[in-house]
Amino acid sequence: MCGITGYIGKKEALPIVFENLKKLEYRGYDSAGVAFFDFSGDQKLVKAVGKLGNLEKLIKDEKSLPTMAAIGHTRWATHGVPNEVNAHPHFDCKKEFFLVHNGIIENYRELKDGLMKKGHNFRSQTDTEVLAHLVEEYGFDLAIKKVIGAYAIAAIFKNEPQKIYIARLGSPLVIGVGKDGYYVASDPTALAGLVKKVIFLKDGQRGLLALNSIKIGPARPKIVPLEIDAEQAKKGKFPHFMLKEIFEGSEVVAAALRGRIFPQKNLIKLGGLEGVAGKIPKIKRMEIISCGTSYYAGMIGAALFKELANLPTETILASEYRYARDPKQNNTACLFISQSGETADTLAALKKAKERKYLNLGLVNAVGSSIARETDAGVYNHAGPEIGVASTKAFLSQLSILSLMSLYFGQTKFEKNSQTARSLMAELVRISAKIQLVLKQSEAIRSLVKKYAHYKNFLYLGRGYNYPVALEGALKLKEISYAHAEGYAGGEMKHGPIALIDKNFPVVALVNKNHLYEKMISNLEEIKARNGKILAIASIGDKAIAKLADDVIYVPETVEQLEPILNTVPLQLFAYYFAVAHGNDVDKPRNLAKSVTVE
Ligand code: M6R
């Protein structure tokens, strides 16, 4: 979603701000712009629709100008179409104040009406422009107090060319503290390699960055180390971040388990949950709340918590949870899963759970993000930055940690893990190596895609632990290839979707050798009887499946609870090569944003 950058310091501001915008491209955007002051104090504003290359052409000459402070923005349209006028930075009537903004001003209509009555002239259809005129009318501090909604703001005033004003409420904003000056970004990824220390602005904090000073209040700012390695945010030898991140699957799973699992001692250690361990035995039910891929991870997590911790667990979409008229229940724990830690719906759901005084836990990848900070306790993925819009490595990491968390809940509640838990622990240790075996089939999957790339519709089927994998496989395909794909539970086929099956509607089926194997086979027989084409993901050694399916991708055998980890990898590769075959922009699919910071 929208990206903010800014710089004030000893170096030239404009090239820095532009380069940092490039690092935020992955978040998704449709237009971009910069505002800056040159050393003569002249303010400049440049905006362009489309990719950053268009903006770069316009600022080519400006880049050679010495600049002292600059702000930049990539916009993902919410209010008003993507055009130059609606692109940020926005400004007041007199062109004396420029700002970039992420978030949504919920009361913008009311504010705009009031400002128009006072004679302000609006040029764009955006909610952001209201802020510029509000500042003109009331000054920075008073203006932001009048706003209802969410914002992260970076702004410059014509009469204070050596300062950047900042503010945050609900949308992330991070300040890089460098030797040469101060950096502003909506996402710490943009600061990797530039600074070693950052300040994550808290809700309600405002500040002023100047050449040699920084003021942030009302709460005292906390300077923390930036835990992102610049190399992690590069593609390396891979053509796309998505492929790189799929190939990181094995390592992120190993990283998720490191120092947390001790099978010989039948023990799981999760430092992030130790502070709340005393509360776990009292927990009677769990709600897992998240969106998109993190929601599908949550569905698998719910099955794990039920089986391994004997804990009634529900999975709820964050966008539904926040408005649900559900009863408050005692002894409830909520688990919020989010790669970015900034998803607006998940944050809003967390707010509701906090009001209910539930025990709120987080499973978050982005260190220092809002969800990580706002929950009572939690576990980090430590999967490194995920740049591809389609979530891949984060999902595998989430599944590994959900196994650990369910085992941890089990051991904390019952003081000893069950035999099923012991087998799961033993297998978790082996799972990273098994992922590598699946990744070795990458080329074979690429060839297989040639047979399927012309189809426009797909049905993904799975049962038990593999039902959410079918949903995730279908989501991956539709996100980046724009083919229509639906995920279904195998047993539900006969209740509707079977009507779609014919020779032009292939089925991707998850048919591992588990306690539901025969049931899945019956579902596939029904498809074959209707001339449906089948691509099966099956266990190595299963000869029978080859007779039924048109094509088979084999994965190593594992315990049922971990089949989702191994099955997901070929589905990610299938979606990736499918999208590449269609010439799509895999890392930045149309209409999507990496971090969905608006409702
Ligand atoms: O950062 P989060 O995990 O909270 O994001 C949730 C969804 O927006 C995200 O998983 C989305 O569905 C991805 N595009 C999936 O690939």
Residues whose N, C-alpha, C, O or C-beta is under 5 A from the ligand:
A	BS01	M6R	C291 G292 T293 S294 I337 S338 Q339 S340 G341 T343 V389 A390 S391 A593 K594 V596
